[in-house]
């Protein structure tokens, strides 16, 4: 690697991750497809089986929609790195992690579980408190994402519900006394009661 001052350092690998606009010039020069980011498959491989792209620069297929999307989040970058490390050590798998995001803005915690790729119904939990609420986003009868402000218990339950594929429609979420945590507990109890085999 050559530094700006002309010094050369021997390296096996250089990883650079800065900014929010993906730098795809090298991928383009290498003849790799670029579509809003460096295009990869579900194993984070480019068209060249010896080249992976991960993190903010990778446009990878979303689990639910199959559409290519870049996600700028720590969880996504760490998950991508773990998957590629597993593949390189003989345990290949597809990336199927639920996207989630977390940001503290002074006294406000913003959290998102899932990915809103289009919804037709919103249900607000905690609508009476402008400083702590969650917005459940549905497409038809399917919960797609939950956006929470200062409601970490909702965020954690939403992540688990979405990852498990539990059924939850707008009618369920508007029932008196509904909570995400309670719905998750009922889902788990129902799943545990199912016969095995």
C-alpha positions in Angstrom: 0.0 0.0 0.0 1.4 3.4 -0.9 0.7 6.3 1.4 0.2 10.0 0.4 3.7 10.8 1.5 5.1 8.1 -0.9 6.0 5.5 1.8 5.0 1.9 0.9 3.7 -0.5 3.5 3.4 -4.3 2.8 -0.2 -5.5 3.3 -2.3 -8.5 2.7 -5.6 -6.7 3.0 -6.7 -3.1 3.1 -10.3 -2.2 4.2 -11.6 1.3 3.8 -15.0 2.3 4.9 -15.8 6.1 4.9 -18.9 8.2 4.0 -22.4 7.4 2.8 -22.0 7.4 -1.0 -20.5 4.1 -2.1 -17.3 4.3 -4.0 -17.9 1.8 -6.7 -15.2 2.9 -9.2 -12.9 0.0 -8.6 -15.7 -2.5 -9.0 -16.7 -0.8 -12.3 -13.1 -0.9 -13.5 -13.0 -4.6 -12.6 -16.1 -5.2 -14.7 -18.3 -6.0 -11.8 -22.0 -5.0 -11.9 -23.0 -1.9 -9.9 -26.6 -1.0 -9.1 -26.7 1.7 -6.5 -23.8 -0.2 -4.9 -21.6 -3.2 -5.8 -24.1 -5.9 -6.8 -23.8 -9.1 -4.8 -25.9 -12.3 -4.4 -27.3 -13.6 -1.1 -23.9 -15.0 -0.2 -22.4 -11.5 -0.8 -20.4 -12.6 -3.8 -20.0 -10.4 -6.9 -20.1 -11.9 -10.4 -16.4 -12.8 -9.8 -16.4 -15.7 -7.3 -13.2 -14.4 -5.7 -14.6 -11.0 -4.9 -17.1 -10.2 -2.1 -18.6 -6.8 -1.2 -20.0 -6.1 2.2 -21.5 -3.4 4.3 -22.6 0.0 3.1 -21.2 -0.4 -0.5 -23.0 -3.8 -1.2 -26.3 -3.9 -3.0 -27.7 -7.2 -1.8 -31.1 -9.0 -2.3 -33.6 -8.4 0.5 -35.0 -11.5 2.0 -38.7 -10.6 1.6 -38.8 -8.7 -1.7 -35.6 -9.9 -3.5 -34.9 -6.3 -4.5 -31.3 -5.1 -4.4 -30.7 -2.6 -1.6 -27.8 -1.0 0.3 -28.2 -0.6 4.0 -26.1 1.8 5.9 -26.1 0.3 9.4 -23.6 -1.2 11.9 -25.7 -4.3 12.2 -25.7 -4.9 8.5 -21.9 -4.3 8.1 -21.2 -6.7 11.1 -23.6 -9.3 9.8 -22.0 -9.2 6.3 -18.5 -9.5 7.7 -19.5 -12.5 9.8 -21.2 -14.2 6.8 -18.1 -13.8 4.6 -15.8 -15.0 7.3 -18.1 -18.1 7.7 -18.0 -18.7 3.9 -14.2 -18.4 3.8 -13.9 -20.9 6.6 -16.2 -23.5 5.0 -19.6 -22.6 6.3 -21.4 -20.9 3.5 -25.0 -19.6 3.9 -27.2 -16.9 2.5 -27.6 -13.6 4.3 -31.1 -13.5 5.7 -30.8 -11.2 8.7 -33.7 -8.9 9.6 -32.6 -5.3 9.1 -32.7 -3.2 12.3 -31.4 0.2 13.1 -30.8 2.2 16.3 -29.8 5.8 16.8 -29.6 7.9 20.0 -30.4 11.6 19.3 -29.8 13.3 22.7 -32.6 12.1 24.9 -34.5 10.4 22.1 -33.9 6.8 21.0 -35.0 5.9 17.5 -35.2 2.2 16.6 -36.4 0.4 13.5 -37.0 -3.3 13.1 -37.6 -4.6 9.6 -37.7 -2.7 6.4 -40.5 -0.7 5.0 -40.5 -1.4 1.3 -44.1 -0.1 1.0 -47.0 -0.3 3.4 -50.7 0.4 3.3 -51.6 0.5 7.0 -50.1 2.1 10.1 -51.0 1.3 13.7 -49.6 3.5 16.4 -48.9 2.1 19.9 -48.6 4.7 22.6 -50.2 7.4 20.5 -51.1 9.4 23.7 -47.4 10.1 24.4 -45.6 12.2 21.8 -42.2 11.2 23.4 -42.6 7.4 23.4 -44.5 5.5 20.7 -44.2 2.9 18.0 -45.5 2.8 14.5 -46.4 -0.7 13.1 -46.3 -0.8 9.3 -48.3 -3.4 7.5 -48.8 -4.4 3.9 -52.1 -6.2 3.8 -52.2 -8.5 6.8 -48.4 -8.7 7.1 -46.3 -6.7 9.5 -43.3 -5.3 7.5 -41.6 -3.0 10.0 -41.8 -1.3 13.4 -40.5 2.2 14.0 -40.1 3.1 17.6 -39.3 6.3 19.6 -38.2 5.7 23.2 -39.9 2.3 23.3 -37.0 -0.2 23.4 -39.3 -3.1 24.6 -41.4 -2.7 21.5 -38.2 -2.7 19.3 -36.9 -5.9 20.9 -40.3 -7.7 20.6 -40.7 -6.5 17.0 -37.3 -7.8 16.0 -38.2 -11.2 17.4 -41.7 -11.2 15.9 -40.5 -10.3 12.4 -37.6 -12.7 12.5 -39.9 -15.6 13.6 -42.4 -14.9 10.9 -45.2 -14.7 13.5 -48.6 -13.8 12.1 -49.7 -10.2 13.1 -52.2 -8.1 11.2 -53.6 -4.6 11.8 -56.7 -6.1 13.5 -54.5 -7.8 16.1 -52.6 -4.6 16.8 -55.7 -2.5 17.4 -57.3 -5.0 19.8 -57.7 -3.6 23.4 -54.7 -4.2 25.6 -52.4 -5.3 22.7 -48.7 -5.1 23.2 -45.9 -6.5 21.0 -44.3 -8.2 23.9 -47.7 -9.9 24.8 -48.2 -11.0 21.2 -44.7 -12.4 21.1 -45.3 -14.4 24.3 -48.6 -15.8 22.8 -46.8 -16.7 19.6 -44.0 -18.5 21.5 -46.6 -20.4 23.6 -48.5 -21.4 20.5 -45.3 -22.6 18.8 -44.3 -24.6 21.8 -47.6 -26.3 21.9 -47.4 -27.5 18.3 -46.6 -31.3 17.9 -43.1 -32.1 16.7 -42.8 -34.1 13.5 
